Amino acid sequence: GTSIAYQPIMPGGCKLEDLIALSGNALAIANAPDHLIITNINPARIQERLNRDDDSKGVFENIEFMKKTHERYNSDWFENIFKEQGTQIHQFNTDIPIENMGKNAKNLISTLLKE
């Protein structure tokens, strides 16, 4: 799922149709997971995290790239690729304090394991 979201918007990236047709991606889509957790953060808050003194950001320090990525992960077409295979999509808010995020992650995983 990540390459489908990122690759087409990378400089020199593939077209979405070509990317989906690659054997590895076609196999992954045909064998889609039962559950897909999409982490969500307001792109405006990304800049705060990017201002940290950390050299490991890579492409993630480009706020425009992050805005485009956020739009792609939250698009109907992205969700439909997986929903058509029976995958349940779960949105997970990461725009909250880390303590709450950890608690919410445990609750979500616990709920999914009970299904």
Backbone torsions as a table, in degrees:
resi	resn	phi	psi	omega
1	GLY	NA	-34.4	-177.1
2	THR	-63.9	-45.7	-178.3
3	SER	-64.9	-31.9	178.1
4	ILE	-66.1	-34.5	178.9
5	ALA	-79.2	-44.6	-172.4
6	TYR	-84.4	-49.3	-168.7
7	GLN	-54.0	-45.9	-178.1
8	PRO	-63.9	-19.9	-179.2
9	ILE	-103.5	1.1	175.5
10	MET	-77.6	148.9	175.1
11	PRO	-56.3	124.9	-178.8
12	GLY	74.5	14.7	-178.2
13	GLY	-69.9	163.9	-179.9
14	CYS	-75.7	159.8	170.3
15	LYS	-71.1	148.3	-178.9
16	LEU	-55.4	-44.4	-178.2
17	GLU	-60.7	-42.6	179.1
18	ASP	-66.5	-38.4	-178.9
19	LEU	-65.6	-44.3	-180.0
20	ILE	-65.8	-30.9	-178.8
21	ALA	-75.6	-16.8	178.6
22	LEU	-58.4	141.6	-172.6
23	SER	-57.0	-42.1	-179.8
24	GLY	-64.6	-42.7	179.0
25	ASN	-70.1	-40.2	177.7
26	ALA	-61.1	-41.5	177.8
27	LEU	-64.4	-43.8	-179.9
28	ALA	-63.7	-39.0	179.3
29	ILE	-70.6	-41.6	178.7
30	ALA	-63.8	-27.2	179.3
31	ASN	-116.0	46.9	-176.2
32	ALA	-60.1	153.1	-179.8
33	PRO	-70.3	160.7	175.2
34	ASP	-67.8	-33.6	-177.9
35	HIS	-134.3	140.7	175.4
36	LEU	-128.0	121.6	179.3
37	ILE	-101.8	119.1	178.6
38	ILE	-105.6	117.6	178.7
39	THR	-78.9	141.2	-176.3
40	ASN	-129.2	135.0	172.6
41	ILE	-142.5	143.4	176.3
42	ASN	-63.1	123.8	-178.8
43	PRO	-54.5	-28.5	178.6
44	ALA	-64.3	-29.6	179.4
45	ARG	-81.0	-16.7	-179.6
46	ILE	-60.2	-38.6	-176.6
47	GLN	-58.8	-38.0	177.8
48	GLU	-58.1	-44.5	-178.5
49	ARG	-71.9	-30.6	178.7
50	LEU	-71.1	-23.9	-179.1
51	ASN	-73.7	-6.8	176.6
52	ARG	-63.8	151.0	179.4
53	ASP	-83.6	84.7	-174.7
54	ASP	-144.0	127.1	-176.9
55	ASP	-88.9	4.5	-173.6
56	SER	-98.8	19.9	-173.1
57	LYS	-76.0	-35.9	-178.8
58	GLY	57.0	-134.1	-179.0
59	VAL	-66.2	-14.8	-176.0
60	PHE	-73.8	-9.0	178.4
61	GLU	-85.3	-6.3	177.6
62	ASN	-88.9	103.6	-174.1
63	ILE	-62.2	-36.0	178.8
64	GLU	-66.2	-39.2	175.8
65	PHE	-61.7	-42.6	-179.6
66	MET	-65.8	-36.9	177.1
67	LYS	-64.3	-43.8	178.7
68	LYS	-63.2	-42.1	179.5
69	THR	-62.7	-43.7	178.2
70	HIS	-57.9	-45.1	178.9
71	GLU	-61.5	-41.6	-177.8
72	ARG	-67.0	-45.6	179.2
73	TYR	-63.5	-26.8	-177.9
74	ASN	-102.0	14.3	-179.6
75	SER	-86.5	153.9	177.0
76	ASP	-62.9	-40.4	-176.8
77	TRP	-63.0	-37.7	179.7
78	PHE	-66.1	-48.4	179.6
79	GLU	-62.2	-39.4	-177.5
80	ASN	-65.2	-31.1	176.5
81	ILE	-54.7	-41.6	-177.3
82	PHE	-87.4	-39.9	-179.9
83	LYS	-60.5	-35.6	178.5
84	GLU	-63.7	-20.1	177.6
85	GLN	-97.2	4.0	178.3
86	GLY	92.0	8.2	179.8
87	THR	-76.4	135.8	172.4
88	GLN	-90.4	131.1	-178.6
89	ILE	-97.7	133.1	177.7
90	HIS	-124.0	124.9	175.9
91	GLN	-89.4	130.4	-178.5
92	PHE	-122.0	117.3	-176.5
93	ASN	-75.9	118.3	175.8
94	THR	-108.5	14.1	-179.2
95	ASP	-98.9	41.6	-178.3
96	ILE	-137.8	167.8	177.7
97	PRO	-57.6	146.0	-175.5
98	ILE	-56.3	-35.6	-179.8
99	GLU	-63.2	-43.7	179.7
100	ASN	-68.3	-37.9	-179.8
101	MET	-61.7	-44.4	178.7
102	GLY	-60.9	-43.7	178.7
103	LYS	-63.3	-44.6	179.7
104	ASN	-64.9	-37.8	178.6
105	ALA	-63.5	-44.5	178.5
106	LYS	-61.5	-41.6	179.2
107	ASN	-64.0	-44.1	-179.9
108	LEU	-63.5	-48.4	-179.7
109	ILE	-62.2	-42.0	178.4
110	SER	-60.1	-43.6	179.1
111	THR	-63.6	-43.9	-178.9
112	LEU	-67.0	-34.7	179.9
113	LEU	-70.8	-23.6	179.3
114	LYS	-78.9	-19.3	-177.4
115	GLU	-71.6	NA	NA
